[in-house]
């Protein structure tokens, strides 16, 4: 890659890492009714130029929160809005 004028990190390592990231996340989703919350606490996702490539690879809605109180209120709103399974009677 370098001999051809490319950047081995950006042209090979990042795409490979994005693929593995996407595949790993995809293993968590088994069906259309699956739901959940994934936290990625790696600041490189927002502070490095290649971070958006990782975020765009996710199949679900992605929200970024930097303020702890905003995160707490969004987490609470998500949890409250979740449909609850009916108990077997």
QUIFENGI-V423800 format. One record per residue. RES is the residue in three letters. OMEGA is omega in radians with two decimals (* if undefined). NEAR is the number of other ideal C-beta (glycine too) atoms within 8 Angstrom. D_LAST is the distance of its C-alpha to the last C-alpha in Angstrom with 1 decimal. Layout:
BEGIN
RES/OMEGA/NEAR/D_LAST  RES/OMEGA/NEAR/D_LAST
END
This chain:
BEGIN
UNK/-3.14/8/62.9  UNK/3.13/7/65.3  UNK/3.14/4/68.3  UNK/3.08/5/67.2  UNK/-3.14/4/67.0  UNK/3.11/9/63.2  UNK/-3.07/7/61.2  UNK/-3.13/9/59.4  UNK/-3.07/7/56.8  UNK/-3.06/9/55.9  UNK/-3.13/9/56.5  UNK/-3.04/10/55.0  UNK/-3.12/8/53.0  UNK/3.11/11/51.0  UNK/3.09/9/49.9  UNK/3.13/8/48.9  UNK/3.11/9/46.9  UNK/3.12/11/45.2  UNK/3.13/9/44.2  UNK/3.09/8/42.7  UNK/-3.13/10/41.0  UNK/3.13/11/39.5  UNK/3.12/8/38.5  UNK/3.10/8/36.9  UNK/-3.14/12/34.9  UNK/3.11/8/33.9  UNK/3.11/6/32.5  UNK/-3.08/9/29.8  UNK/-3.09/9/28.6  UNK/-3.10/4/27.0  UNK/-3.10/5/25.4  UNK/-3.11/3/25.4  UNK/3.11/4/22.1  UNK/3.09/8/23.4  UNK/3.13/4/24.3  UNK/-3.09/5/26.0  UNK/3.09/5/29.1  UNK/3.10/6/32.2  UNK/3.06/4/35.0  UNK/-3.02/5/38.6  UNK/-3.14/4/40.9  UNK/-3.06/5/44.0  UNK/3.12/6/46.5  UNK/3.11/8/48.3  UNK/3.14/10/45.7  UNK/-3.06/7/47.3  UNK/3.13/6/50.7  UNK/-3.12/7/52.0  UNK/-3.11/4/53.1  UNK/-3.10/9/51.0  UNK/3.13/11/47.8  UNK/3.10/7/46.9  UNK/3.10/10/47.0  UNK/-3.11/12/44.1  UNK/3.13/9/42.1  UNK/-3.11/6/42.9  UNK/-3.10/10/41.6  UNK/-3.09/9/38.0  UNK/-3.06/6/35.7  UNK/3.08/5/33.6  UNK/3.13/3/34.7  UNK/3.08/6/36.8  UNK/3.09/5/37.4  UNK/3.11/5/40.1  UNK/3.12/7/39.9  UNK/-3.12/4/42.8  UNK/-3.10/6/42.1  UNK/-3.12/5/39.6  UNK/3.07/6/38.5  UNK/3.11/9/38.0  UNK/-3.12/9/36.0  UNK/-3.12/8/33.8  UNK/3.10/8/33.2  UNK/3.09/10/32.5  UNK/3.12/9/30.1  UNK/-3.14/8/28.2  UNK/3.11/8/28.2  UNK/-3.09/9/26.9  UNK/-3.12/7/24.1  UNK/-3.08/6/23.1  UNK/-3.10/5/23.3  UNK/3.02/7/21.0  UNK/3.14/3/17.9  UNK/3.07/4/14.8  UNK/3.11/4/12.1  UNK/3.11/4/8.8  UNK/3.08/4/6.2  UNK/-3.12/3/3.8  UNK/*/2/0.0
END
